[in-house]
């Protein structure tokens, strides 16, 4: 014990007597990388900085592409003013900025960026490539950066208006940081949430965000003057229809000069977590004190399980805001912030109390079980049990497994087909299913009797047996180009996909009347050219020259007619036609679904020729029917490449054989067949996407929304094949 004590004392004496460590200056590369780790904490931090730069450049469009949650790729493209060629050498150096020149400029700063650290930080933890063009230039420039400096001289290249910045392999040189960010799905959801917040504040800017390789964007907003429309487009109708406008202000410069306007959720809104979107002088920030104050107000009036949705935009004199208090500019400091919080809290509390008497409750109708329903003879063919009889329990040995999430339970398990790698994976499947199931039909429509009459006609003409089949069927697979196989109970049905989708779209158009989200066309299309194209497709004698003059006149007349009706089409159906006769916007009839754009000419021709514009009800019915036919899931224009359709993609190749002994006087022509692989690949992709849409979009939406009319029982839309234990099913699968 004494020896141990002596050793401890000796070690302690050595530590005391040891010289203090030297203080040395860190290498500049180490300093820069440490600073970069503070500014760019995760991929969403880089996205925020790049989007803010795009907004500072007065962009009207910001498009974002992300791969692996931003770790492999972040690409932000805008149509702003671009970057000067002479500024490119110092673009990514630390503390180079166009926003201020002296420290005093911070007192009146209005831009979102000012330090000149964001781009520099990205070059220390990732590979940055910038492509830009300024107004008046004939070509753009592309340059790559590493550790704050250019890797090469700017190279001339083709470019579109604005700037595109790519950040690749983020945190490639910070292994510990990269390991903590392996959950790419979590980071991508943060990026989507960030862009959604920008989209509902900067309503004059269109935003889009999608995963690399995905066909559809997860965030897509079109510039609109209405903030409610922006919220509806980004967050959905359930939030937009339950918001109240709120305003607060104070003109006393000695205390708290500010102005606040925003939207807060009412008593009908129910959510499990609070969503607060706060902009101060157009800067997206977090203000914990204000958030807690508003939570206190809501907790006193809302059920404990419900949390509010809050959007607020606060404008103050720039000299009252200190923006330089956080490395990522996520927080700001305000002058007299306690007074501002108190006044906003008071206004919100007053608004909620005054709106308490307008609270409504949604009723859920419980349908009686099928055993208690009285079904007509006509319906009995589609009912799971005969009318008036008690439903029998199915024996265990006769139960059929039809798990739609398991491929072995679908028709594909019995068919030898080449897998389509280009079809979207399970993550997209989950997203679409969740979106479709959560979507509910809007309960508010324009106050028009004709629309209500059309909806009442649908509700009064429901086939109850088919309704039960539609609600509880399981998708098995596509039997051919038009019919899908469905299972209901122990019965198989052939369902006409075209008829089903057309009816579903028609009902959705009526129920979303005047409440559509918008789908922007990449390039506006001339109505006149579309109509001429449609007329040429219908022409039985295209060689007859006099038909061209007739087509021209028809196209001009219909174009003028649709231009006259443009305001009504825009207001009620979200079909935007500009003063020059160009179609630039279409409605979203079914979420996550884009129609076949090859059918736009036919749709425009129907609007011009088939609509009775004099009678309101007939007019709305015809437009809804035209939209339904356009959005219906018709077979693609290209023939199905499977089976006999493959012959369409074969092309004959002729060559001469000079060695034929039986024909020494002349050459023998030999024909060889080869496949047009490019066209075949396009057809395979188109057909695979259509089948994917049928299974994962059409049928989930059909189970939720479709009210099948009685005509579907007799017009061949549904055909009962046989019992699952019948001969047909055995022959089909074997």
C-alpha positions, 0 to 999 in steps of 0.5 A: 500500500505504501509503494502504491501511495509513493507512485501516485505522489511521484506521478502527481509531482511529474504533472505539476512540474511539467511545462505548460503546452505551447499555443500554436496557430492552427493551419488555415485549412484546419480553421476553414474546415472547422468553420465549415462544419459549423455553417454546414451542419447537415445537407439541409443547411447547404440547401437553405444557403443555396436557396436563399442565394437564389432568392437574393438573385431575384429568381422567379423559379428555384428547382432542387434535385437531391440524391441520397438525402443530399450527401451525394448530390444537391443541385439548385437551379434558378433563373436569377441574375447570375454571377459575373465572369470577373467575380468567379475567381473569388466566388467561393473564398471566405468572406467575399460577398456582394451584400455589404462592404462595411460593418455598419451595413449590417444595420440596414441589411435586407438580403438573406446572405451577408457573410460570404461563408456558405459557398466557401464552407461547401467547398471545404466539405464537398465538391462544388460546381457552378454554372452561370450566365448573366443577361446579355451573354451569348454563353455561360461559364462552368467552374469547379471549386475546392477548398475555396479556390477554383480548380481550373479557369472558367470554361465556356458552356451552354447555359440557361438563364440564371445559376446552377450550383451542384454540391457533390459528395458532401462531408467526404472528408469528415467521416464522423459527420458522414456516419451520423448522417446515413439516414438519407430519408430523414435528411430528405424529409427535412429538405422537403419541409424547408422548401415547403416553408419557402414556397408558402412565403415567397408566393411569387416564386415557383419551387420544386424539389425531387429526388434524383431520377424521380419523375415527379416532384415531392414539392411543386408550387406555382407562383400565385398571388394567393397565400392560401392557394400556396398552402393548399398546393404544398400542405394540402386542402385539409390545412388550407381550409382550416386557417384564419387570417390574423394581423397585428402591428405597432407604430410606436418607434419607442417601443416595438414598431412592427407589422405582422400578418399570418394564418393560424389554424382554427378549432377544426384543425387537428394535428399531433405536432405544431407546425410553425413557419416564421419569417422575419423581414423575409428571413426564415428563422426560429423563435422559440420564445414566440413558439412557446407563447403561442402553444400556451394560448392553444393549449388553453383552448384546444384538446391536448392531442391537437397542435396548431399550424401557424404561419407568420411574417413579421416586418420590422425596421432593419436596425431593430434586427440583429441577424448576426447571432447564429452561424447558420442564421437560423435565429435573430435577435430583436429589439423589444422582443418581449413586447412583440411576443406579448402583443402577438400572443394577445391578438392570437388569443382574441382571435381564437376566442372570437372564433370559438362559436364557429367550431364545427364537428365532422360526422362519420357515417357508420354503414350497417353490415352487409348482412343487414342490407336489403339488396335488389336482385340486380345487385346480388351478383356482386354482393358477397352474400345473397340478399336476406341470408346470413353470411357464412364463415369461410372454412380455414382450408378455403381461405385465400391469401391476397396480401397486396403488399406481397408479390406472391399474392399477385398475378405477377408470381405466375407470369415470367416477365422481365423485371422493369428496373426503371419503375419506382421502388418501394419508397415511392410506393409507400409515399403514394399510398400514404398520400392517396389514403390521407387525401379526402374529397373537399367538402366545399365547392362553389355555390352553384346549384348545377354542380350540386345537382350533378353530384346528387345524380352520382349519389342517387345512382350508386350500385350498392353491390358494386360499391361493396366490391370496389371498397373491398377488392384486391388488385391481382394484376393486368389481364390484358391492355384494358382489363385488370383482375380483381378479387373480392371474397372468393370471386374473380372479376375482370374490371375495365380500367379505362371505364373505371378511371374515366368515371373516377376522374369525372367524379373527382372533377365535380367534387374538386370543382373550383378547388384544384391544384395546378399542374404547370406545362413546361412550355405553353402550347398553342391552342390552334396548333393543338386543334389542327393536330387533333383534326389531322389525327381524325381525318380519314382522307389526309391527302385532300388539300381542301381539308387543310383550309377547313381545319385552319378555320375550325382551329381559329374559331375554337381558339377564339371561343376558348379565349373568351371562356378563359376566365371561367375555365381558370376559375372553376377548372384551373385550365389557364389560357393566356391572351395569346391563345396558349394553354399553360396550366392544367388541373390536378384531378388525382394526386400523384398522377400525370395524364398522357400528354399525347392526348392534350390535342384531343382534349382541347378539341373536345372543349371547343366542339362538345361543350354547350356553353349556353346551359350552365349544367350541361356546360359543366358536365361536358367540361368534366367529361372531357377532363375525365376522358383526358385523365383516364388511364387509356392504353398508351399510344405505342403498342404493348411490347409483350406478346404480338405487339413486339412485331411493331418494333421489328424492322427489316434489314435487306442485304445481298448474298452473292454466294448463292450457287443456285442463282449465279446470274443475279444476287439473292436478297436476304431479309433479316429482322432486328429490334428497334431497341430505343423505341422498344425501351420507351414502350416498355417504360410507358407500359410499366408506368401505366401498370404501376399507376393502375395498381398504386394510384388508381385502385387505392383512389377507387377504393376511397372515392369511387361511387360506381353507377348502376350502368357499370353492372351491365356495360361490361365494366365489371365481369365476374369470371368465376369462383377462385376454386373454379376451373377458370382460375386453375387453368389461368394460373397453371 
